[in-house]
Amino acid sequence: MYTQQVGLCKQIVREHYGPIVEAVVAVLAREGRLPLKQLVPRTKLTARNVRQALAVLIQHGIATHATSKEGSLMVTYYSVCLKNILRLQRAGLYLALVEERMGSEGLAVFRTIMGSGLMTIGSVREVLGVADMGNAAKIKFNAVVAKLVRDRYIIAINAVDTITKADRIMQAEGLEVEKLTIPPTAKELLAIRRRILEREEEEYQSSNVVGIKRRASADISADHSSKLHMGADGRAMAFSNHSAGEQSGYSHQNGEHQQVDSVDDKQFFRAYFDRLDVFLRNQQIVNYFTDKYNAGAGALLKSILRVTEQHTRTCRVKLSETVSSTQIFQHVSPDAPLIDSIDTSKDMFHQKYDANGNPIVEAPNSKELSREKRSEIIFALLEVIHTDSSGIVAKVDERGTGQYRVNFERAATTLRERCVDALVHEKFGSVHVRLLRVLRDKQKLDEKVVAQATMLPIAACRERLHDLALAGVIDTIEIPRSADRNPSRMFYLWYINPDKQMRSAMRFVYQAMSNIIERSAKEVSSRALLVAKTRREDVIADPRLLTDAERKELQSLARIKQRLAVASVRLDSMLLVIYDTDPHSADLQLLQ
C-alpha cells in the first residue's frame, strides 16, 4: 500500500459517494480492518452514518466483513479493497467494452447493475420498464440477460460473497484440516490451498452457471409461438423469431427437446470486473502487435485471444489454452485487414499470370480474397507472430498446421516494460530511455560500459544514471574486490530491479491520477459561479441568457475536462498493465 494510492482512493470515493463515505474509507485504508466500535470514534461520525456508509461500500463491493469470536462475543470486522475503488475510474472503459460486445441492450442492463452495485434481474426489469414494452423487447431482454450471465459479464452474488476472501479461504482450510488426524505439515497445507484453488477454478469453468435456470424448449414452445404472433408489426415478429431462436438458445429440431437458458429474477448479480479486465488486457496485447507490425497481425492475435478468453478467469493467469490454426482461421473476422499485411510471394516463379502474360493481382478488399490466399496470409502471419522476440505467442505442437498458446506472463512483462519506457520518456526524455533499454538488454553493467553502449560522455551518462536511480527505475549492486568490503575498492554495477521499478512506476501513476482529479476540481471551482448559472432553470430553458464570453468559457472548460479525462484513461490503462497483470502475484491470488 502506498501513500499516493490511499490519497487517490480517497479522492475517487469523495467524487463518487461524498465526504461521509470518504471518511470511513480513509480510516479503514489507514488502520486496516476494524470493528464498528473502533471505527466510529476514529471517523468522528455518528454510528448511524458509519453504518450507512458501510452498507453503501458493501453493496458496491468495496468493503467486506468477517466475523470472529472474541471471548463470549462475536465481533464483526470491516475492511476495504482499494483495488475495487481504483476500478471506479475504469467505468467508462467497461461500459464501452460491453457496448461493443453486447450492444446497446446489454449496455443498458450492465450499466443499471453496475450503478447500483448489485441488483436482482427483477429490479432491473422495473428500472428499465421492461413490463411496459412489447413482447419482442421482452424476449430480447431475456436473451441479453442470459448472455451476460452465461459469458460472465455479471455474476451471481450470495451472502457469503460479501465476506473477506481471506476469511473464506481460512474457513475452507479449517474444514480440510479437521479431517486430518495430525496437524498438517507446510507441504500438506500448501496442497490444501491448491485444492481450494482448483475447486474454485472447476466451479468457474463449469457449464452450470449460478443464476441460470434451464428448461426444455417443449415447455415453452406454446408460449413462444404466441409471442411470435403478438408483435406490433411485421418487424417485431421477425425480431422475436431471431431473438428466441438464436440468442435465447431456443431450438426444436427433429423433435428433440433443447435446453433454453433463463435467469432467476430473484438472484442478485454484480458486474464481474475481473472478466472485463481480461478483455482490456487482451486489447492492449492486440495494440502491441498492431503497433509493432500492422493491423493484420493485430486482427490475427485478436482472433486467438477471442478463442482463449472463454477459459481465462483473471489477468493473473500465466498461460492460455492451446488453439489450433484451424480455430484461428475460423475466428478471423471476414473484414480483417489482411490484404497487404504481409508479402507471401516467394520469387518470380510463384507469380501467377493470366492468358495474356499479365501478373494476377489480388482484389484490394480483404473480403474478396480467395480462401487459399487468405489461409496463406494467416499462416504467414502466424509464423511471424510466434517467432517474435517477445515470446508472447508460442507454437507448442508441430503436428498438422500447429497448435499455439499465448504466454500471458511474457505479455505482462512486455507491456510493463513499454509502460515504464513511456513514463521515463515523459519524465526525463529519450536519452534516459536509451540508457534504460541498454541495461534491460545487457543486465548488470559498469557506467563506463553503459556510456560506450549509449555513445554518451561519461559525465553525462553518470548524471542520467543517477536521475533514473533517484526515480527508482534502476539500482546499483556492490561487488567487493577484497574481503574487507572497503567502499573505495568495490565495483558498482547498474542494473534493473523489476520489483522496485514497478513500485516506482505505480507511485508515479497514482500521483499523476491524483493530480488530474485535483486539476479537474480546480478548473470547475474557478468557474463555480458560471457553472451554477448554467444549472438555473431559466438558463436551462433559454440558453440564450448566457453571453458569448460565458459560452466560450464553458467550451474552454469542456475541452480541459476532456483532455484530463483522456489522460486519466491513459494512466488507468498503464495501471491495469503494471498492477493487475503482475505475474508474480499469481501464486498468491488465494489471499487477495
C-alpha positions as CSV (number, residue, x, y, z in Angstrom):
1,M,0.0,0.0,0.0
2,Y,1.3,3.4,-1.0
3,T,0.5,6.9,0.4
4,Q,-0.3,8.0,-3.2
5,Q,-2.6,5.1,-3.6
6,V,-4.6,5.9,-0.4
7,G,-4.8,9.5,-1.3
8,L,-6.1,8.7,-4.8
9,C,-8.7,6.3,-3.4
10,K,-9.9,8.9,-1.0
11,Q,-10.4,11.4,-3.9
12,I,-12.2,8.8,-6.0
13,V,-14.6,7.9,-3.2
14,R,-15.3,11.5,-2.4
15,E,-16.1,12.2,-6.0
16,H,-18.5,9.2,-6.3
17,Y,-20.0,8.8,-2.8
18,G,-19.3,12.0,-0.8
19,P,-17.3,13.1,2.2
20,I,-19.0,10.7,4.8
21,V,-18.1,7.6,2.9
22,E,-14.7,9.1,2.2
23,A,-14.1,9.4,6.0
24,V,-14.9,5.7,6.6
25,V,-12.7,4.6,3.7
26,A,-9.8,6.8,4.9
27,V,-9.8,5.2,8.3
28,L,-10.1,1.6,7.0
29,A,-7.4,2.2,4.4
30,R,-5.1,3.6,7.1
31,E,-5.8,1.4,10.1
32,G,-6.8,-1.8,8.4
33,R,-9.7,-4.0,9.4
34,L,-11.7,-2.6,12.3
35,P,-14.9,-3.4,14.2
36,L,-17.7,-0.8,14.3
37,K,-17.0,0.1,17.9
38,Q,-13.5,1.3,17.0
39,L,-14.5,2.7,13.6
40,V,-17.0,5.2,14.9
41,P,-14.7,7.3,17.1
42,R,-11.9,7.3,14.5
43,T,-14.1,8.7,11.8
44,K,-15.7,11.3,14.2
45,L,-19.1,10.4,12.7
46,T,-22.3,9.1,14.2
47,A,-22.8,5.4,14.4
48,R,-25.8,5.7,12.0
49,N,-23.7,7.5,9.4
50,V,-20.9,4.9,9.7
51,R,-23.4,2.0,9.3
52,Q,-25.0,3.6,6.2
53,A,-21.6,4.3,4.7
54,L,-20.5,0.6,5.3
55,A,-23.8,-0.5,3.7
56,V,-23.1,1.5,0.6
57,L,-19.5,0.2,0.4
58,I,-20.6,-3.4,0.9
59,Q,-23.3,-3.1,-1.8
60,H,-20.8,-1.8,-4.3
61,G,-18.2,-4.5,-3.5
62,I,-15.7,-2.1,-2.0
63,A,-16.0,-3.2,1.6
64,T,-16.1,-6.7,3.1
65,H,-16.6,-8.1,6.5
66,A,-15.6,-11.0,8.7
67,T,-16.9,-12.3,12.0
68,S,-14.7,-13.8,14.7
69,K,-15.3,-14.9,18.2
70,E,-13.6,-12.8,21.0
71,G,-14.3,-14.3,24.4
72,S,-18.1,-14.8,24.6
73,L,-18.8,-12.2,21.9
74,M,-19.0,-12.3,18.1
75,V,-17.2,-9.3,16.6
76,T,-17.6,-8.2,13.0
77,Y,-14.6,-6.6,11.4
78,Y,-14.8,-4.4,8.2
79,S,-12.1,-3.8,5.6
80,V,-11.9,-2.1,2.2
81,C,-10.5,-3.3,-1.1
82,L,-8.5,-0.4,-2.7
83,K,-8.3,-2.3,-6.0
84,N,-12.1,-2.1,-6.4
85,I,-12.0,1.7,-5.6
86,L,-9.4,2.2,-8.4
87,R,-11.7,0.4,-10.8
88,L,-14.3,3.1,-10.5
89,Q,-12.0,5.2,-12.7
90,R,-12.3,2.5,-15.3
91,A,-16.1,2.6,-15.6
92,G,-16.0,4.3,-18.9
93,L,-13.8,1.6,-20.4
94,Y,-16.0,-1.1,-19.0
95,L,-19.2,0.5,-20.5
96,A,-17.5,1.0,-23.9
97,L,-16.4,-2.6,-23.9
98,V,-19.8,-4.0,-23.0
99,E,-21.5,-1.9,-25.7
100,E,-19.0,-3.1,-28.3
101,R,-19.6,-6.8,-27.5
102,M,-23.2,-6.9,-26.2
103,G,-24.8,-3.9,-28.0
104,S,-26.9,-1.1,-26.6
105,E,-29.4,-3.5,-24.8
106,G,-26.6,-5.3,-23.0
107,L,-25.1,-1.9,-22.1
108,A,-28.4,-0.7,-20.5
109,V,-28.6,-3.8,-18.3
110,F,-24.9,-3.8,-17.4
111,R,-24.9,0.0,-16.6
112,T,-28.0,-0.4,-14.4
113,I,-26.4,-3.2,-12.3
114,M,-23.0,-1.6,-12.1
115,G,-24.5,1.7,-11.0
116,S,-26.4,0.1,-8.1
117,G,-23.6,-2.3,-7.1
118,L,-25.8,-5.3,-7.0
119,M,-29.4,-5.9,-8.2
120,T,-31.8,-8.6,-9.0
121,I,-32.9,-9.1,-12.5
122,G,-36.5,-8.3,-11.4
123,S,-35.3,-4.9,-10.2
124,V,-33.6,-4.3,-13.5
125,R,-36.8,-5.0,-15.3
126,E,-38.6,-2.4,-13.2
127,V,-35.8,0.2,-13.7
128,L,-35.8,-0.3,-17.5
129,G,-39.5,-0.5,-17.7
130,V,-39.5,-3.9,-19.5
131,A,-43.0,-4.7,-18.3
132,D,-44.4,-1.8,-20.5
133,M,-42.5,-3.0,-23.6
134,G,-43.7,-5.3,-26.3
135,N,-43.2,-9.0,-26.4
136,A,-40.3,-8.7,-28.8
137,A,-38.5,-6.4,-26.5
138,K,-39.1,-8.7,-23.5
139,I,-37.7,-11.7,-25.5
140,K,-34.6,-9.7,-26.4
141,F,-34.2,-8.5,-22.8
142,N,-34.3,-12.1,-21.5
143,A,-31.8,-13.2,-24.2
144,V,-29.4,-10.3,-23.4
145,V,-29.5,-11.0,-19.7
146,A,-28.9,-14.7,-20.2
147,K,-25.9,-14.0,-22.4
148,L,-24.5,-11.5,-19.9
149,V,-24.7,-14.2,-17.2
150,R,-23.5,-17.0,-19.3
151,D,-20.5,-15.1,-20.6
152,R,-19.9,-13.9,-17.0
153,Y,-20.1,-10.1,-17.6
154,I,-22.2,-10.3,-14.5
155,I,-22.1,-12.9,-11.8
156,A,-24.5,-14.2,-9.1
157,I,-23.8,-12.9,-5.6
158,N,-24.7,-14.7,-2.4
159,A,-24.4,-13.6,1.3
160,V,-21.0,-15.4,1.6
161,D,-19.5,-13.3,-1.2
162,T,-19.5,-10.2,1.0
163,I,-17.2,-11.9,3.5
164,T,-13.5,-11.2,3.1
165,K,-11.9,-13.7,0.7
166,A,-9.0,-14.5,3.1
167,D,-11.5,-15.4,5.8
168,R,-13.5,-17.7,3.4
169,I,-10.2,-19.4,2.5
170,M,-9.2,-19.8,6.1
171,Q,-12.7,-21.4,6.8
172,A,-12.2,-23.8,4.0
173,E,-8.7,-24.6,5.2
174,G,-10.1,-25.2,8.7
175,L,-12.6,-27.7,7.4
176,E,-9.9,-29.6,5.5
177,V,-7.5,-29.6,8.5
178,E,-10.3,-31.0,10.7
179,K,-10.3,-34.1,8.5
180,L,-6.7,-34.8,9.3
181,T,-5.7,-36.9,12.4
182,I,-2.5,-34.9,13.0
183,P,-1.6,-31.2,12.3
184,P,-0.6,-30.7,8.7
185,T,2.9,-30.0,7.5
186,A,3.8,-27.0,5.4
187,K,3.7,-29.2,2.3
188,E,0.3,-30.6,3.2
189,L,-1.1,-27.1,3.9
190,L,0.1,-25.9,0.5
191,A,-1.6,-28.9,-1.1
192,I,-4.8,-28.0,0.7
193,R,-4.6,-24.4,-0.6
194,R,-4.0,-25.6,-4.1
195,R,-7.1,-27.9,-3.9
196,I,-9.2,-24.9,-2.8
197,L,-7.9,-23.0,-5.9
198,E,-8.6,-26.0,-8.2
199,R,-12.1,-26.3,-6.7
200,E,-12.8,-22.6,-7.4
201,E,-11.4,-23.0,-11.0
202,E,-13.7,-26.0,-11.6
203,E,-16.7,-24.1,-10.4
204,Y,-15.8,-21.2,-12.7
205,Q,-15.2,-23.5,-15.8
206,S,-18.4,-25.5,-15.1
207,S,-21.2,-25.2,-17.7
208,N,-23.7,-24.8,-14.8
209,V,-23.6,-21.1,-14.2
210,V,-25.1,-19.8,-10.9
211,G,-28.2,-17.8,-11.7
212,I,-29.1,-19.7,-14.9
213,K,-32.2,-21.9,-15.0
214,R,-32.6,-24.4,-17.8
215,R,-35.8,-25.9,-19.0
216,A,-36.8,-27.9,-22.1
217,S,-37.9,-25.9,-25.1
218,A,-41.0,-28.0,-25.4
219,D,-42.2,-26.5,-22.1
220,I,-42.2,-23.0,-23.6
221,S,-43.0,-23.8,-27.3
222,A,-46.6,-22.8,-26.9
223,D,-45.7,-19.6,-25.1
224,H,-43.0,-18.9,-27.7
225,S,-45.4,-19.4,-30.6
226,S,-47.9,-17.0,-29.0
227,K,-45.2,-14.3,-28.7
228,L,-44.3,-14.6,-32.3
229,H,-47.8,-13.6,-33.3
230,M,-48.2,-10.8,-30.8
231,G,-45.7,-8.4,-32.3
232,A,-46.8,-4.8,-33.0
233,D,-45.8,-5.1,-36.7
234,G,-44.0,-7.5,-39.0
235,R,-40.6,-6.2,-38.0
236,A,-41.3,-7.0,-34.3
237,M,-42.4,-10.6,-35.3
238,A,-39.2,-11.2,-37.2
239,F,-37.1,-9.9,-34.4
240,S,-38.9,-12.2,-31.9
241,N,-38.0,-15.2,-34.2
242,H,-34.4,-14.1,-34.2
243,S,-34.1,-13.4,-30.5
244,A,-35.8,-16.6,-29.3
245,G,-34.1,-18.9,-31.8
246,E,-30.5,-17.5,-31.9
247,Q,-30.0,-15.5,-28.7
248,S,-32.0,-17.4,-26.1
249,G,-30.9,-20.8,-27.4
250,Y,-34.4,-21.9,-28.4
251,S,-34.4,-24.7,-31.0
252,H,-36.7,-27.5,-31.7
253,Q,-35.2,-29.7,-34.4
254,N,-36.1,-33.3,-35.2
255,G,-38.4,-33.4,-32.2
256,E,-35.6,-33.2,-29.7
257,H,-36.0,-31.2,-26.5
258,Q,-33.4,-28.5,-26.4
259,Q,-32.3,-26.5,-23.3
260,V,-33.3,-22.9,-23.0
261,D,-31.5,-20.5,-20.6
262,S,-33.5,-18.2,-18.3
263,V,-32.2,-16.1,-15.4
264,D,-33.6,-16.3,-11.9
265,D,-35.3,-12.9,-11.3
266,K,-34.7,-13.2,-7.5
267,Q,-31.0,-13.8,-7.7
268,F,-28.7,-10.8,-7.0
269,F,-26.0,-10.1,-9.6
270,R,-22.9,-7.9,-9.7
271,A,-20.6,-6.7,-12.5
272,Y,-17.6,-9.1,-12.8
273,F,-14.7,-6.7,-13.3
274,D,-12.1,-9.4,-13.3
275,R,-13.6,-10.7,-16.5
276,L,-13.7,-7.3,-18.1
277,D,-10.1,-6.6,-17.1
278,V,-9.1,-9.7,-19.1
279,F,-10.8,-8.1,-22.2
280,L,-9.0,-4.8,-21.6
281,R,-5.6,-6.6,-21.1
282,N,-6.2,-8.6,-24.3
283,Q,-6.9,-5.3,-26.2
284,Q,-3.5,-4.0,-25.1
285,I,-1.8,-7.1,-26.3
286,V,-3.5,-6.6,-29.7
287,N,-2.4,-3.0,-29.7
288,Y,1.2,-4.0,-29.1
289,F,1.2,-6.3,-32.2
290,T,-0.7,-3.7,-34.2
291,D,1.9,-1.0,-33.4
292,K,4.9,-3.3,-33.9
293,Y,3.7,-4.9,-37.2
294,N,0.4,-3.9,-38.8
295,A,-3.4,-4.1,-38.4
296,G,-3.4,-7.6,-39.9
297,A,-1.2,-9.0,-37.2
298,G,-3.4,-7.3,-34.6
299,A,-6.5,-8.8,-36.1
300,L,-5.0,-12.3,-36.1
301,L,-3.9,-12.0,-32.4
302,K,-7.4,-10.7,-31.6
303,S,-8.9,-13.9,-33.0
304,I,-6.5,-16.0,-31.0
305,L,-7.4,-14.2,-27.8
306,R,-11.1,-14.4,-28.6
307,V,-10.8,-18.2,-28.7
308,T,-8.9,-18.5,-25.4
309,E,-10.6,-15.8,-23.4
310,Q,-13.5,-18.1,-22.5
311,H,-11.2,-20.1,-20.2
312,T,-9.2,-17.1,-18.9
313,R,-10.6,-16.2,-15.5
314,T,-8.3,-13.3,-14.4
315,C,-5.4,-11.2,-15.6
316,R,-3.1,-13.3,-13.4
317,V,-3.4,-16.5,-15.4
318,K,0.0,-17.3,-16.8
319,L,-0.8,-19.4,-19.9
320,S,-3.8,-19.7,-22.2
321,E,-5.4,-22.8,-23.6
322,T,-3.9,-24.2,-26.8
323,V,-5.5,-23.1,-30.0
324,S,-5.2,-24.9,-33.4
325,S,-4.6,-22.9,-36.6
326,T,-8.0,-24.2,-37.8
327,Q,-9.7,-22.5,-35.0
328,I,-7.8,-19.3,-35.6
329,F,-8.7,-19.4,-39.3
330,Q,-12.4,-19.8,-38.4
331,H,-12.4,-16.9,-35.9
332,V,-10.6,-14.3,-38.0
333,S,-13.1,-11.6,-38.9
334,P,-14.2,-11.5,-42.6
335,D,-13.4,-7.8,-42.7
336,A,-9.9,-8.1,-41.1
337,P,-7.4,-6.0,-42.9
338,L,-5.3,-8.9,-44.2
339,I,-4.5,-7.5,-47.6
340,D,-1.0,-6.1,-47.8
341,S,-0.4,-7.1,-44.2
342,I,2.5,-9.5,-45.4
343,D,4.1,-10.3,-48.6
344,T,3.6,-14.0,-49.3
345,S,5.2,-14.1,-52.8
346,K,8.4,-16.1,-52.7
347,D,10.0,-15.4,-56.1
348,M,9.1,-14.6,-59.6
349,F,8.4,-18.3,-60.4
350,H,5.5,-18.3,-57.9
351,Q,3.8,-15.3,-59.5
352,K,0.6,-16.2,-61.3
353,Y,-0.2,-14.8,-64.8
354,D,-3.3,-14.6,-66.9
355,A,-3.6,-15.8,-70.5
356,N,-2.1,-12.6,-71.9
357,G,1.0,-12.8,-69.7
358,N,0.0,-10.1,-67.2
359,P,0.5,-10.7,-63.5
360,I,-2.6,-11.5,-61.5
361,V,-3.2,-9.0,-58.7
362,E,-5.5,-9.8,-55.7
363,A,-8.5,-7.7,-55.1
364,P,-7.9,-4.7,-52.9
365,N,-10.6,-5.7,-50.4
366,S,-9.8,-8.5,-47.9
367,K,-13.4,-9.7,-48.2
368,E,-12.7,-10.6,-51.9
369,L,-9.5,-12.6,-51.1
370,S,-9.7,-16.2,-52.2
371,R,-9.8,-18.9,-49.5
372,E,-6.3,-20.1,-50.5
373,K,-4.8,-16.6,-50.4
374,R,-6.5,-15.8,-47.1
375,S,-5.2,-19.0,-45.4
376,E,-1.7,-18.3,-46.9
377,I,-1.6,-14.8,-45.3
378,I,-2.9,-16.1,-42.0
379,F,-0.3,-18.9,-41.8
380,A,2.4,-16.4,-42.8
381,L,1.3,-14.0,-40.1
382,L,1.2,-16.8,-37.5
383,E,4.8,-17.6,-38.4
384,V,5.8,-14.0,-37.8
385,I,3.9,-13.7,-34.6
386,H,5.2,-16.9,-32.9
387,T,8.8,-16.0,-33.8
388,D,8.5,-12.5,-32.3
389,S,11.2,-11.7,-29.8
390,S,8.7,-11.0,-27.1
391,G,7.7,-14.7,-27.0
392,I,4.0,-13.8,-26.3
393,V,2.7,-16.4,-28.8
394,A,4.4,-19.8,-28.8
395,K,4.0,-22.8,-31.1
396,V,3.6,-25.8,-28.8
397,D,2.8,-28.6,-31.4
398,E,4.2,-29.1,-34.9
399,R,1.6,-31.8,-35.9
400,G,-0.6,-30.7,-38.7
401,T,-0.7,-27.0,-39.1
402,G,0.3,-26.4,-35.5
403,Q,-1.0,-25.6,-32.0
404,Y,-0.5,-22.2,-30.5
405,R,-0.6,-20.8,-26.9
406,V,-0.4,-17.3,-25.5
407,N,2.1,-16.7,-22.7
408,F,0.3,-14.1,-20.6
409,E,3.3,-13.8,-18.3
410,R,5.6,-12.8,-21.1
411,A,2.9,-10.5,-22.4
412,A,2.6,-8.8,-19.0
413,T,6.4,-8.3,-18.8
414,T,6.5,-6.8,-22.3
415,L,3.6,-4.5,-21.7
416,R,5.0,-3.4,-18.3
417,E,8.3,-2.6,-20.0
418,R,6.5,-0.5,-22.6
419,C,4.7,1.4,-19.8
420,V,7.9,2.1,-17.9
421,D,9.6,3.3,-21.1
422,A,6.7,5.7,-21.7
423,L,6.8,7.1,-18.2
424,V,10.6,7.6,-18.3
425,H,10.3,9.2,-21.8
426,E,7.7,11.6,-20.5
427,K,9.5,12.5,-17.3
428,F,13.2,12.6,-18.5
429,G,13.5,12.2,-22.3
430,S,14.6,9.8,-25.0
431,V,18.2,9.6,-23.8
432,H,17.2,8.2,-20.4
433,V,15.0,5.6,-22.3
434,R,18.1,4.5,-24.3
435,L,20.0,4.0,-21.1
436,L,17.2,2.0,-19.6
437,R,16.9,-0.3,-22.6
438,V,20.6,-0.9,-22.7
439,L,20.5,-2.0,-19.0
440,R,17.4,-4.2,-19.7
441,D,19.2,-6.0,-22.5
442,K,22.7,-6.3,-21.0
443,Q,21.7,-6.7,-17.3
444,K,24.5,-5.5,-14.9
445,L,27.0,-3.0,-16.4
446,D,29.6,-0.6,-15.2
447,E,28.9,3.1,-16.0
448,K,31.8,3.1,-18.5
449,V,30.3,0.2,-20.4
450,V,26.9,1.9,-20.3
451,A,28.5,5.2,-21.7
452,Q,30.1,3.3,-24.5
453,A,26.9,1.4,-25.4
454,T,24.8,4.5,-25.4
455,M,27.5,6.7,-27.1
456,L,27.4,9.3,-24.3
457,P,30.2,11.1,-22.5
458,I,30.9,9.5,-19.1
459,A,29.9,12.6,-17.2
460,A,26.6,12.9,-19.0
461,C,25.9,9.2,-18.7
462,R,26.6,9.3,-14.9
463,E,24.3,12.2,-14.4
464,R,21.4,10.5,-16.2
465,L,22.0,7.2,-14.4
466,H,21.7,9.0,-11.1
467,D,18.4,10.6,-12.4
468,L,17.0,7.1,-13.1
469,A,18.3,5.8,-9.7
470,L,16.6,8.7,-7.8
471,A,13.4,7.9,-9.6
472,G,13.6,4.2,-8.5
473,V,13.8,3.0,-12.1
474,I,17.3,1.4,-11.8
475,D,19.5,0.4,-8.9
476,T,23.2,-0.4,-8.1
477,I,24.8,-3.6,-6.8
478,E,28.2,-3.7,-5.0
479,I,30.8,-6.2,-5.8
480,P,33.8,-6.1,-3.4
481,R,37.3,-6.6,-4.6
482,S,38.6,-7.8,-1.2
483,A,37.1,-9.4,1.9
484,D,37.1,-6.2,3.9
485,R,34.4,-4.7,1.6
486,N,36.1,-1.3,1.6
487,P,33.8,1.1,-0.4
488,S,36.9,2.5,-2.2
489,R,37.7,-1.0,-3.5
490,M,34.4,-2.0,-4.9
491,F,32.8,-2.4,-8.3
492,Y,29.4,-0.6,-8.6
493,L,27.2,-2.1,-11.4
494,W,24.0,-0.6,-12.6
495,Y,21.1,-3.0,-13.1
496,I,17.3,-3.1,-13.1
497,N,15.4,-4.3,-10.1
498,P,12.0,-5.3,-11.6
499,D,10.0,-5.1,-8.3
500,K,11.4,-1.8,-7.3
501,Q,10.9,-0.4,-10.8
502,M,7.3,-1.5,-10.8
503,R,6.7,0.1,-7.4
504,S,8.2,3.4,-8.5
505,A,6.0,3.3,-11.7
506,M,2.9,2.6,-9.6
507,R,3.6,5.5,-7.3
508,F,4.1,7.8,-10.3
509,V,0.8,6.7,-11.9
510,Y,-1.1,7.1,-8.6
511,Q,0.3,10.6,-8.1
512,A,-0.4,11.6,-11.7
513,M,-4.0,10.4,-11.5
514,S,-4.5,12.2,-8.2
515,N,-3.1,15.4,-9.8
516,I,-5.6,15.0,-12.6
517,I,-8.5,14.8,-10.2
518,E,-7.3,17.8,-8.3
519,R,-6.8,19.8,-11.5
520,S,-10.3,18.9,-12.7
521,A,-11.8,20.1,-9.4
522,K,-9.7,23.3,-9.5
523,E,-10.9,24.1,-13.0
524,V,-14.5,23.7,-12.0
525,S,-14.2,25.6,-8.8
526,S,-12.6,28.5,-10.5
527,R,-15.7,28.8,-12.6
528,A,-18.1,28.0,-9.8
529,L,-20.4,31.0,-10.5
530,L,-20.6,30.2,-14.2
531,V,-21.4,26.5,-13.6
532,A,-24.1,27.5,-11.0
533,K,-25.6,29.8,-13.6
534,T,-25.9,27.0,-16.2
535,R,-27.9,24.9,-13.7
536,R,-30.6,27.6,-13.2
537,E,-34.0,26.7,-14.5
538,D,-34.3,29.8,-16.6
539,V,-30.9,29.3,-18.3
540,I,-31.7,25.6,-19.0
541,A,-35.0,26.7,-20.6
542,D,-33.3,29.5,-22.6
543,P,-29.6,29.1,-23.2
544,R,-29.5,32.5,-24.9
545,L,-29.3,34.1,-21.4
546,L,-25.6,33.2,-21.5
547,T,-23.3,35.8,-23.0
548,D,-20.7,35.0,-25.8
549,A,-17.9,35.2,-23.3
550,E,-19.6,32.8,-20.9
551,R,-20.2,30.3,-23.8
552,K,-16.5,30.5,-24.7
553,E,-15.5,29.9,-21.1
554,L,-17.8,26.9,-20.9
555,Q,-16.3,25.5,-24.1
556,S,-12.9,26.0,-22.7
557,L,-13.9,24.2,-19.6
558,A,-15.3,21.3,-21.6
559,R,-12.1,21.0,-23.6
560,I,-9.9,21.0,-20.5
561,K,-12.1,18.3,-18.8
562,Q,-12.0,16.2,-21.9
563,R,-8.2,16.3,-22.1
564,L,-7.9,15.5,-18.4
565,A,-10.4,12.6,-18.9
566,V,-8.3,11.2,-21.8
567,A,-5.1,11.5,-19.7
568,S,-6.8,9.7,-16.8
569,V,-7.9,6.8,-19.0
570,R,-4.4,6.5,-20.4
571,L,-2.9,6.4,-16.9
572,D,-5.5,3.9,-15.8
573,S,-4.6,1.6,-18.8
574,M,-1.0,1.8,-17.5
575,L,-2.1,0.9,-14.0
576,L,-4.0,-2.1,-15.4
577,V,-0.8,-3.3,-17.0
578,I,1.6,-2.6,-14.1
579,Y,-0.5,-3.9,-11.2
580,D,-3.4,-6.0,-12.4
581,T,-1.3,-8.2,-14.7
582,D,1.5,-8.7,-12.2
583,P,2.6,-12.3,-12.9
584,H,4.4,-12.6,-9.5
585,S,1.1,-12.4,-7.7
586,A,-0.5,-15.4,-9.5
587,D,0.6,-17.8,-6.7
588,L,-0.8,-15.6,-4.0
589,Q,-4.2,-14.9,-5.6
590,L,-5.9,-17.0,-2.9
591,L,-5.1,-14.5,-0.3
592,Q,-6.2,-11.4,-2.3
